[in-house]
Amino acid sequence: LRVGADVHTKFVATAHSPPLSSLIDLVRRANDFDDDGFGSLLGEGDCAPFDSAIRPGIRDIPDNGIDENCDGRDFSLSRLPAIKEGERVEVPEEFDKPWNILLLTIDTVRYDHTSFGGYIEKRKRDTTPHLATLVERSISFEDAHAPSAGTMASVPAILTSRFFHSGIALGPDRRGMPPVMKDSNQLISEILKSAGYYTGAILSHYYFNDWGMQQGFDTYDNELGKHNEPFKVTSHSLTDRALEWIGRNHKRKWFLWVHYIDPHGRYVAHPGEVSYGSSEEDLYDGELHYADKHVGRLLDELAKIPGGERTIVVITSDHGDGFNEHGFINHGMALYRELLHVPLIFYVPGANPRTAKGPVSPLDVVPTLAQLGGADTAGMSFEGRSLLAQILYGKDDMERVVFAETNYPKPLRAAISAHYKLIYDLKSNVYQLYDRRVDPWEKRNVWKKDRPGSDKMKAALEDWLERVYYARDFEANQVTRGQLAGVLLDEAPKVEHQVSASFDDQRIRVLGYDAPDKAKAGKNLEVVVYFQVARPPSGRFKLTVNLWDGDQFVARGRVVTPAGGVFPTSRWRAGDRIRVPLTVRVPRQIGDQISLAVRLAGTRVDGQGAAIGKSGDGVILGTLAIEGGALPPTPGKPRKRRPGKKK
């Protein structure tokens, strides 16, 4: 019997209500009959509630006729979806020129709020008339998705074609500022400079001060963003500076990056300019119109400057903004359409203008410009793809899946195809699937209700997570450096108490543990258990440390998924050394010695090590002395009466 399997309701509860989340945990424990960490109520999906070897998250052995992971069918290798690669084409001879390149990133531009994105029809607002004019002579991608939902993560990703949290080498965190990008990163400025370009950047936000983006730029001008001034208006000055820079360098082969910050909150009115009203959304539209005016001025003047006729113009944005489509006004904290769907425009003189279909990403800017600019990228690795097939050959890639990420306030990852969007909460292990064809604003979660879509998108996301998010790169992967720091070890640990035991058909070996010599009754006991992985584990096992007195269970510790929930056992790889801190509360009424056991719910102890517990998924690590314990009263012993009291 499966009850309450409304995953949308469960998602709302776990994401937005701590009390309801706690209640769900209580119900889960109450109906976890086989003690495997999963229940059959509230959408937990344990299809075999009395068999701990069958449950969600475990490996489904292919083609054996058994549905081990409760997804409704036995896994078959013949049903794995094929992920098609983008078509690599060469630059035609007529486009093999010494191009100038102008890259404009305009902050916080929602595609659906642009004149060419349907906003005139929707709201009768012509917010971006100059961009619309450019679109008429360009290749405009109607389905571009930002790599993240905020400036800090998206802009570095656009300039490197690497995901910020999972592929860019960063220095230590800085209070109120993004961490510095290290010299080991490869920026578009460096790539084009190696191809003979004179490179410049003209910027407008304090983030760009000493961010590590200067490398590869011959000139780097962030004078307009020297201080944190959220109400400052800069578009007019940016255009002035850009035109001055181009005019000064028009005899060179140049690359210029300009970042327009004005559409970013906080929004302000522009006296003497078009006004749509006083609400946040009205002011935002006014900001778009103001920025568009000065971008248009730059493009108009560029056409008049020598070399303008051989200048490629690329325009995109780092993210959008929310206006209560999903209950928030702002950005950064989610991966819904209003935050990710952005413009991506390529103007290449001589290329046939059109609207290109199929999912793409601003991460595609770097490999595309590198190819158009004649740069040698042999040995370089990009997350984006060159879009020359779409730009110069008129081909669309409708089978591609692109990805996005955010870590604020919790780690979310998204996979986006022409048909679906899948959003995954790594800590809660909750999925949201949206059918973009019938639900473009992502309101109705059809995860598991649409089985083919769920399977296809999860396979694509899993492949990307394994390749990028869980890359064992201690230099460039912020997951490895951040969440996995102190959990995934790069050398053999020095263990206080060695143990010989293994789990999961000897896939996971227990190396030992660290613990104090004595534990205090009534207090938390902190234990660290070390594991080494011989082969990839067969499933997602939850860890806990328990206390035993002989064969009598005494206390259960807090159930843990390592690294705050983002590094489950299903992500462990052969050769990994794992350090897992665990906690258990020592009862007040307890003897003077207790046994310490580690448990991996849903698997079994094998090889060396004596199994303990009804499921055989725990093993004794060692014993501890107890301070301050008090044994409970002996059952049946009469209590003494107080003097003067009648019965």
N, C-alpha and C positions, 0 to 999 in steps of 0.2 A: 504494500500500500504506500503510495506517494501522495502526500498532502501538502498544500500550500506552496506549490512549485511555481509561483509567480515571481520570476527572477527580477522583473522590473521593480516590484514592490520591495523585494529584498534589497535591491541595490539602493533604492532611496533610503531605506532604513539604515543600512550599514554606512552609507556615505554621509548622511545628514543628521542622524539622531543617535548620540552615544547611549541613551537609555534603551532604545529599541535594539541597538547593536548588542548590548549586554543581555537583553532578554533573549535574543536569538541564540547567543552563546549558551545560555542556560537551557533552552529547549533542545539545542543540539546535543548537549551532554546527556540530557534525560532520555533521549531516544536513540542513543548510540549503543545498541544492544550488543554488538560484537566488539566494542571498545577499539574501533579502528580509526577514531577521530572524525567519523562522518555519521550523520544521522540520515533518516529517510523523510523527515518533515522539513518544511520551509525551503524546499528546493535543494536540499543537500544532495539528493539524488543517489543515495546508497541503494542500489537495486538488489543487493543481497544483505539485508540487515543482520543476518546471523552468520555471515561468513566474512571474516576480516581480510581474506585474500582477494575479495571482489569489492571494488569501491571506486568512486571517481578519483582521477588523478594518477592511478596506477598504470603501469605499462600494459597495453593490450597486445598480447602475443599475436603476431599476424597469422591469419588463416588457420586457427586451431579450433574454430567453432565455439569459442567461449568469449563472452563480452566482459572481460575483466574490468574495464574502466567505466562500465555503466553508461555508455553513450548510445545504447540502443542497437548496436550491431558489432559483429566481430571485425576488427581492423584487418584490412586487406591491402597489400602492397599494390595491387592492380588498380586501386581507386585513388591513389595519391595524385593530387592535381599537379599538372605541369606548370611551372612558373617560367613564362617566356622571357627571354632577354631582349632588350631593346636592339633594334637593328643598327649596326655600325655602318656608316657610309662615309665616303671621302668628300672633301671639298671639291666641287667642280672647278674646272680651270677658270671659268669666267668669274668665279667668286674668290679666287686665290689672289688677293690683293693686299697691299699694305694698309689695312684698315686702321682708322682711329676707332676707339671704343669708349663710349660713355655709358657708365652704369649708374642708374638712379635707383636708390632704395628709398621709398616713401613710407614713413612709419605709419602703422595702424590703418591700412586701407582694406576695407571689406569689399570684396568683388561686387557683392549685391548692392552696394551703395554707390557704385559708379554709373556714369551715364551709359557706358557700353555694357554694363552688367545687368540692365533691366530696371534701373532705378527711375528712369523717366516714366516708364510704363507703370511702375508700381506706385510711386509717390509724386510724380510730375515734377521731379527735381533734377535739374541738369547740373549735377555736382562737379563733373569732370569733363567739360566740353573740349579742353585742349588734349587730354589723353584720348578722348573719343576720336578726335581728328587724327591723332597718331595711329590709333588702332586701324583706321580705315586704310592705312598704307603699310601695315605691319602684319606679322603673324602673332595673333593674340591667342593665348591658351586659356580656354574657358574653364578648365578644371585643374587649376594649380593649387597646391596645398602647402602651406608654410611648414617648415621642419619643426617648429615649436610654437608656443602660444605667447611668447614674450620676447622683447628685444635682446635681453642678455643671452638667450640661447640661440635665437634665430640668426642674428646678424653674423656672428662668427661662423655659423654653419653655412650661410650663404657664401661667405668669402673663402671657405676651405672645402666645401662639398663634403663635410664630415659632420656627424651629429655632435652637438655640444657636450652632452652628458656621456656620450659613449664613443668618442673618437678624437677629441681635441685635447692636447696636452696642456694642462693648466697648472698654475702655481697655487699657493695657499689661498684660502678664502680671505677676503678683505671686507671689513665691516662697511656696509652701505655701498659697496662697489663690487663689480664682478671680479672673479679671480683673473690674474694676468695670464694671457696666452703665452706659452713658451716659444722660444725661437725654433723649436723642432717642427712646429706646424708649417704647412706649406700653403700660403695665401695666393689668391689669384694675382695679386700685385707682383709677387716673386716669379710666378709662372710666366706672366707676360713680359716682365723685365728681362727674363732670360731669352725672350724672343725678340729683343731689341726695342721694347717700348719704353718711353719716358712715362713715369707713373706718378699720379697725384691723387690725394684724397682731400675733400672739403666737407667737414662734418659739423654737427650742431648739438651734441649731447655730451654731458660730463662723463658718461660711461667711457667715451673714447679717449679720455685722458689716461695715458700710460696703461693702456689695456693690452699692449703687445701687438696691436694691429699695424704699428708703424713699419714693420719689416717689409721690405720690398717696395716701399714708396719713396720716390725721390723727393717729393714734397708732401707734408702731412699737416693739414691746417684744421685744427679744432678750436680756433680762437672763439668762435661763436658759442661753443659748448664748454668753455673753460670752467664755468661755475654751474652749480645746480640751481637753475632758475626755471621752474616748471611752467611759469606763465609767460616766458619770453617768446616773442614772435621772431622767426629767423628766415622764413622762406625768401623774402625779398633780398636779404643780404647774401644768402647762399647762392642765389642765381647771379647776383652781381659778382661775387668772388669766382664763381665757376666760369663766367664769361671772360673775366679778366685773365684767368689761368689759361683758358683755351686760346685766347688772343695772343697771350705771351708765348705759347708753345706751338702755334699752328704749323710751323715748319717742321716739327718733329712728328714721328709716329707715336701717338700718345694714348694712354689709358687714364681715364679720370673716373673716380667714384665719388658721388655726392649723396649724402644722406639728409633727407628732409624730415625734420622731427615734428613739424607743426601739427599734423593731424592727431598726434599722441595727446592723451589727456595730461594735464588738465586743459579742457577746452576753454577757449575765450572767444568773445565776439570780435569782429573786425569792423570798426566804424567805417562807413563809406563803402563797404563791400556788401555782397549779397547776404541777406539774413533770412533764415528759415524759421526762427522762433527762439525761445529761451530754454527749452528742455535740453537735457544732456545730448540726446540724439540730434536735435536741431542744431546745437552748437557744433557737434561733430561734423554734420554735413557742411556747415559753414567753413570749418577748418579744411575739409577736403577741397572745397571750392577755392579757398585762398591759396592753398598749396598748388592746386592745379593751375591757377593763374600764373604763378611764377615759374612752374615747370614749363608751361606753354611759352612763356617769354624766353626761357633758355633755349627751347627747341627752335623757336622762330629766329632768334639771333644766331644760333648755331648754323642755320642754313645760309647765313650771310657771311660766315667766316671762311676763309680759304681752308680747304680740307673737310668742310662740312659735308660735301657731297660723297665723301668716302668714309663717313662715320657711322658705325653701328651703334644703335641706341637700345639699351635694355632697361626695362622698368619693372620693378616688382616691389613687394612689401614683406615685412617681417612677420606680421600677424594682423588680425582684425581686432574687433572689440565687441563686447556683449551688451545688449540693451534689453535684458530680462527675457531673452528667448529661452534661457534655461535657469532663470532665477538669479542672475548676477549682472551688474554693470561694471565691466572692467575686462581684464584679460589675464592670461598666465596660468589660471587654475583649472582649465579644462581643455578638451580637444574637440569641441563641437564645431560645426560649420562656421558659425559667426566669428570664430577665432582663427580658423585655418584657411578658409577659402579666400585667396588673394589674387590680384592680377599678376600675370607674367607676359610681358610684351617684348617681342624682338623685332626691331626695325633693322633690316639688312637691305641697303640700297640694291634694287634690281630683283629682289625676291618677290614672288607673287603673294600679295596680301591675302590672308584668309583667317578664319577662326579655327584653330586646331582643337580637336577633341581628344579625350582620353586623359587619365590622371598624369600629372607631372608635378615637379617640385622646384622651388627656387634653388635647391641643391644642384640642379642641372645647369645652372648658369656657368659655373667654373669649367666643367668639361666642354661645354659648348663654345665658350669664348676662347678657351685654350686651343681648340681645333680651328676655329675661324682665324685666330691670331697666329697660327702657324707654330705654336709652341710644342716642344718635345716633352711629352708627358710619360714617356716610357719609365716604368718602375713606380709610377705614382698610383695611388689608390683613391678613388672617389666613391661616395655613396650616390651621387647623382649620375646621370647619363647625358651624353651629347644628344642634343635635339636637332641635329642637322637633317635627319630623315624627315622630321615634321616641317622644318623651316625651309629647306631648299628642295625637297623632293615631294612635298605634299602628302606624306604618309602619316597616318595616325596609329597609335599603339593603344588599342582598347583593352588589351589583356594585362597591362602593367598594374602593379600594386606599389603604392608609395607609402611612406611611413612618417610618423610624427611623434614627438615626445614632450613631456613636461614633468618636472619633479616637484612642483609647488601646487598645493601643499602636500601632495602625495604622488608617488611615481605612477604616471599613466603613460601608456603607449598605444598608438593607433596604427591600423593598417587600412588603406583606402584604395578601393578599386572603382571602376566605372559603375559598378552595381551596388557595392556594399561599403559600409564603414564599420570596422570592429575596434572598439575601445576596450582596453584591458587595464584593470586596476591590479598592479602586481602584488600589493600587500594584502588586499582583501580576496584576491583570486576571483574577481567578479568580472564578467564580460558584458558588454553592451554591443549588440549588432543592429545596424540600421540598414534597411533597404532604401538606398538613395533614389531609386526610380519612383517609388510610391510615397516615400517619406523623406523628402529632401532636407527638411529641417530637424531630422533626427529626434523625433518625439516618441516613437513606439519601438521599444526594445524587442527584437524578434530572435534573440539568442536562443538556440535549441528549438524554437518553434519553426524556424527555417533551417532544416537540417543541412541541405546542400550548401547554403551560404555560410552557415556556421563552420562546417568542416573545411571548406575551401579557404575562408579567411583566417581561421585559426592556424591552418598549415602554413600559410604565407607569413603570419605573424611569428609563429614559432621558429621558422627558419631565420627570420631577421633577428629575433631576440637572441638566438643561439650564436649567430654570427657577429652581431654588433653589441648588444646589451651585455652579454655574458662573455665577451672577448677577454681572454686572460692577458690583458695589456696593462701593466702597472704604471705605464707612462701616460697613455692617452685616454684610457677608459676611466671615466669618473666613477662608474659603478664599482670597478675594481679598486680604485684609489679611495673612494668614499665609503659607500655602504658595505663593501666587502673588506675594507681595511680592518685588519685584526681578525677576520673570519677566514678568508682565503689566504693561506700562508705561502710565501715564496721559498721557504726553506723548512727543513725538518724541525719540529718544535722540541723544546726541552721540557719533558714531561716529568712532573713530580712523582706520580704513581703510575707505573706501567701496567697495562692490562692486555691480555691476549683473548680477544673475542671478535666475532664477526657477525654481520647481519646480511640478509638478502642474498642468500646463496653465495656468500663470501665476496659480494661486491663491495661491501663497506666494512672496513676493519677498524676496530677500536684500538687506538694506540695507548690510551691512558687518560688520566685526569689530574687536575689540580684542585685541592680543597684544603681548608684549614685542618689542623690536627684535631681540634675539638669544635663541636657545634653547640650553640646555646639554645636551650629550650625556650620556645616562644618567640624565636627570632628567625629571620630569613637566613638560609644557608646558600652561599654562592659557590657554585661548582663550575669548572671549565672542563669539558670533555673534548678530546682530540680524536679525529677520524682520518683515515687515509682511504682513498677510493681506488679499488683495483679495476673495476669495470663500471660503466655508467649504471647507476641504480635503476631498478625496474619501476619505480614510482615515486610519488610525492608523500614522504613519510613525516609525520609530525613528531618532534622530539620533546622529551620531558625527563626529569630526574625524580625518582621516587624513593621513599624511605620504607624499609622493611625490617621487621623484627622476626628473624627466623623465616618461616613461611607465611607470616602474617603481614598483610599490607598495613602500613601506618599512615602515610601521607603522599599525596601526589603533587608534584611541582607544576609550575606554569607551563602550559603547552607552547612550544616555540617553533617557528619557522625561521631559520637563521637569517641574519642581517636584516632584522626588522620586517621579515616577510618576503623579501625580494630574492632570496637565495635558497629555494626549496631543494630537497635532495634530488628531485628530478632534473635539476640543473647541474649537479655535480658531475665532474668528468674524471676519467681515468687519470691517476697521478695526482689529483687534487689532495691537498692537506687542509683539513677544515678544523677550525677552532670554534666551539659552540659554548657560550656562557649559558648556564641554566640555574634556576632558582627554585628552592622549595622551602616552605615554612615548616619549621620544626615544632611539633606540638608541645604544649606546656607539660602535659601529663605523659611522660615517656621514661623509659629506663635509662641506664647509664651508658648504653652502647647501642648503636643502630647500624644497619646495613644500607649502603648507598647503591642504587641501581639506575642505569640509563635505559630508556625505552624508546624504540622507534615504532610508533603505532602503525600497524598494518603489514609489518614484515615479521621475520622470525630470526632468532639467534641460531647460528649454525657453526660448524667447526668447533673451535675451542670456546669455552665459556659456557657456564651453566645457565640455561634459560629459567626465567622466573615469571610468574604471572599466568593467568588463565589462557592468554593468547600466545604465550611463548615468545613475546616480542620485547622482553626486558632481560638485562644481564646484570649481575652483581658486580660492581666496580671494586668495592672494599668496605671496610667498617670504620666508624667514627665514634669517638668518645663524646658523651653529652654532658654539658654543664648545666646545673640548675634544674634538672628534670625532677618530676615528682610522679611516682607511680599512682595510678588511680586506686580508690578504695577497693578492698577485696569484696567481690559480689556476695551478698547474703549476710554480711557481718552487721549486727544491730548497732544503731547509733546510740550513743549515750544521751540520757535525758538531762536537761538542765535542772538544778535544784529548785524546788518550789513550784515546779510546773506539774499540773495534773494531766493525766492522760486524756 
